[in-house]
Amino acid sequence: MALFFDGFTLETRLVDGMAVRFRRGGSGPPLLLLHGNPQTHAMWHLVAPELAQRFTVIAADIRGYGFSAKPGASADHAPYAKREMAKDVVGLMRGLGFERFTIVSHDRGARLAHRIALDHAAHVEKLCVMDIVPTLHHFEHADMAFGLGYYHWFWFAQPHPGPERLISQDVEMWFDIHTSREPKDRSFFHPEARADYLAALHLPGTVTAICEDYRAAASLDLVHDRASRAAGEKVACPMLALWGAKGKIGQWYEPLAVWRSYAAGPVSGHAVQSGHYLAEEAPGEVLAALRGFL
């Protein structure tokens, strides 16, 4: 078995006072990897070493997750608006000397990457999003299936500290339930990745940060997204959209058609034979798609 992130360094940097933990490895054009909820950059452990053969790979913990900075709860949830979260990773990449880079992203990280591509278009060479359609599209087309399938969007967005108190009663049990969109046992995640996810979830402030992320998504992010739409702002760079064939995105939507309505540039993509966790369930398919795109 390959070593966990073989050849990568583990670092933390301050970006405008916000700590960002990340792994760095490889050489070549810069490639930023952004993870989803309730995970850390460790979710990329099966694909990052392969990508590092061609790219300088930066796999970062996004704000509120992993071991990066975790601002507390606020009335307007502004620290977790994707517009604010974007400043951390764009600042990180610029601080590392990368003015222009490609982003590969999953789940919440892909929602952040979407905002980065709108607000910082000059910095984004290409964009890959995994297992999402835009947040605005989800909410504006929500129905019973969405409410039941993604019930956690509405639960996490309930007022602080209600959801946090319940989750914190047994974080590990919650993690196992939350990550079982398709049935799986505890051995599903690599033991080092799972340990990293749980260690981060036990840190003070992580569970609140996750809820604030979803509260922002259901409020301030929608304000920004509607303003972008009204202004005619679309993703300008080439896009690759991948989704799990066993998951919900392909059942509920025509993902490529949706993304093409939010993009000015070319959009390609397809389903991957996996559930929600594409990079951990089907790393070979993900890498094949990325090689063709990148």
N, C-alpha and C positions, 0 to 999 in steps of 0.2 A: 504494500500500500504506500502511495506517495506520502511524504511528510506533509504535515499541516502547514500550508503557506511556506513551503520550502523556498528559501532564497529571499524572503521578504523581511523587511524590518518593521517593527511596531513602534510607532511614534505618537506623540501628542504635541500640537502646536496651538498657540493662542492666536486667534484671528479677531481683531477688534475686541479683545477681552474675553472671547468665547473659546473655550478649549475644544479642540477637534482631535479625536483619536483616529488614526488611520494606519494602514499598512501600505508599504511601498516596495515595489519590486520590478525587475526587468529593465529594458532600455528600448528606446524608440519613441514614436509619437505618444503624447500623453492620453491616457484613457482613465476616466473617472468612473468608479463603480459605486452605486448608491443602493442601499438595502431597503427592505420593507419592515413592517411591524409583525411580530414583536421581536425582531431580530437585531443583529449587528452586522458589521461588515464581514463577519465570519461566514455568512451564507455563501460567499463567493469562493470558498476554499477549493472547490473542484474545478472551477473555470479560471480563476485568477492566475495560477502558475502557467497554464497553457497560453493565456493571453500575454503573459509577461515575456514570452519568447519573441514577441513582435512589438510590444508596446511597453512604455513606462506606465505601470498600473498603479493607481492610487485608489484604494478601497477605504472609504471613510465611514465613520459612524455619524449619522445625521443628528442634528440638534435634538436633544431630549432622549435619544436612544444610545445604547451601548455605554461607552465611557466618555462621551462628549458632554458639553455643557447642558445644564437642565434648568433653564429659568423656571420660576415658580408659576403657579396659577395666577391669572389676572382676569379682570372683568371683561376685557375685550379680546383676550387670547392673542393679542398682537405679536408676542414673541414667537408664536408658532404659526403665524401666517407664512405660507410658502415663500412669499416675497422676502420676509425677514430671514427665514431659514436658508434661502439661497445665498445670502451674503456670506455665510460661513464657508460654504464649499467653494464658491467662486473666489473668495479671498484666500482660501487655502491654496487653490491651484495657482493663483497669481503669485502668492508668496513662495511657491515652489519653482516659480519661473515659467509657468505655463499660461500664456495669454489666450491660447485657443486650444480646445481639447474636445474629445468625443466623450459622450456619456452613455453608459449602459446601466439600466436602472430597473428596479422591481418594486411593485406595490407602492407603499408610501414614498419610497425614494423616487419612483417614477412620477408621482404627482409633483414632487419637488422639482424633478428634472424638467417637467413640462413648463413650470413657471420660470425656471432658469432659461429655457430656450426662448421664452417670450421677453423676459426682462433683460437678458444678457445675450442676446442673439449673436453679437459680434464675437463672443467667446466660444460658441458651440459649433463644432465642425459637423458632427453627426449625432443623432439621438436614437437610442434603442429603449423602448419601454416594454415591460413584461407584465402581463395579466392585469391590465387596466384599460379603461377608456377614461376620458377626462372627468374630473369630479363634477363639473357643472352638468355634463350629460347624464351622469348617474342620477343626480338629484332631480333634474328636470324631467326624467323619464321613469321615476320611481313608481313601482307598483307593488302588489302583494308579494310577488316572487322576490323582488329586490329586498323588501322589508324583512322577509323571513331568511333569505340567503345571506344578507349582509346586515343582520340585526345589530351587530356590534357597532356599526356606524352611529346608530341612534342611541345606543346604550352608553358608549363612551362619551357622547356629546351631552349627556345629562349634567346638571350643575355639580360643580366641585363642592364637597369631596365625596359625593355618593358612590360613583363607580369605583373610585380608588379604594374606599374603605372595604368594599366587598372583595375586590381583587386581592387586596393585601391580606385577607384572611388566609389565603392559601395560594400563593403566587404560582407554585409549580403545578398544582391541579388546574388552575386557570390557564396556564400556558398550554398544557396538554389538550384541554378542551378547545381552546381557541385555535390551535394549529391543526385540528383534526377536521378540516372541511371535508376531506375524504378520509375514511378510517385509516389510522396508522398507530403503531405502538411507539413506545419511548425510544426504541432503537432506530427510528426513522432518521433522525438527525445525527450527524457525526458526533461522537461523544465530546470532542473538544469544542465543536460549534455549540452544541446544546449547553455545555457548561458555561460558555461565554454568554449566551442568551440569558441564562438564569442568573448568573452573577450580576449582569447589568440590571435585570429586573428587580433584584434585591437591593440595589443601591437606592438611597433616599432620593426621591424626586422622579425616578424613572416612570413609575406608573402614572403619576400626575402628568408628566410630560406627554405620555402617550394619549391620555384623555384630552389634554389641551390641543394636541395635534388634530384630533377629530373635532373638537369644539371649534377650532379655527376653520376647519374644512367646511363645517356647516354654517359658517357665518362670514367672517372676514374674507376668506378665500373666494367665496361666491361673489362678494362685492368686487373683488379684483378681477375675477374671471369674466363677470358680466361687463365690466369696464373695458377689458381687453377685447371682448367680442364687439362691443359697440364701436370701438376704435378701429376695428378691422385687423387687429393683431393676430397673426397666425404663426405657427412654427415654420421658420424659413429654411432650416437645414433638412437634408435627407433624413427620413425616419424609417426605423424598423420596428414593427409591432409584433410581439409574440404573445401567445396566450396558451394556457393549459387546456388540452382537449377534454380533460376530465373535470374541469372547473366550470364556473358560471359565465365567464365573459362571452365565450362563443355561443352559449345557450341563449343569453339574453339579448345580444347585439350582433350586428355585422361589424366586427371591430375595425376592419380596414376602411369601410365606408364611413364610420364615425370619425376615425382619425383624419381621413382625407378632408372632412369638413372643417377640421381645426388646423389644417396644414396648408402652407403655400407651396411647399416643396414636395418631392416625390415620397410616397409612403408605400412600403412593401411589408410583407410579413405572412405569418401562417400560424396554425395551431401546432403545439408541441405535445407529444404523447406523455402528458404528465398531469398532475393536479396543479395546485396553486404555486408550489415551490419549484419552479422550472429548473433553476440552476442546481438544485440539490437532487431533484428527481430524474432529470434527463439532461445531464451536463453535456453528453456527446451531441445531442440534437441542438442544444443551445450554442455550443461552440461551432458546429457546422454552419448554423445560421449566421453567427457573428463573423465567421471567416468570410463568407460571401458578401456580407454587408460592409465590413470594415476595410 
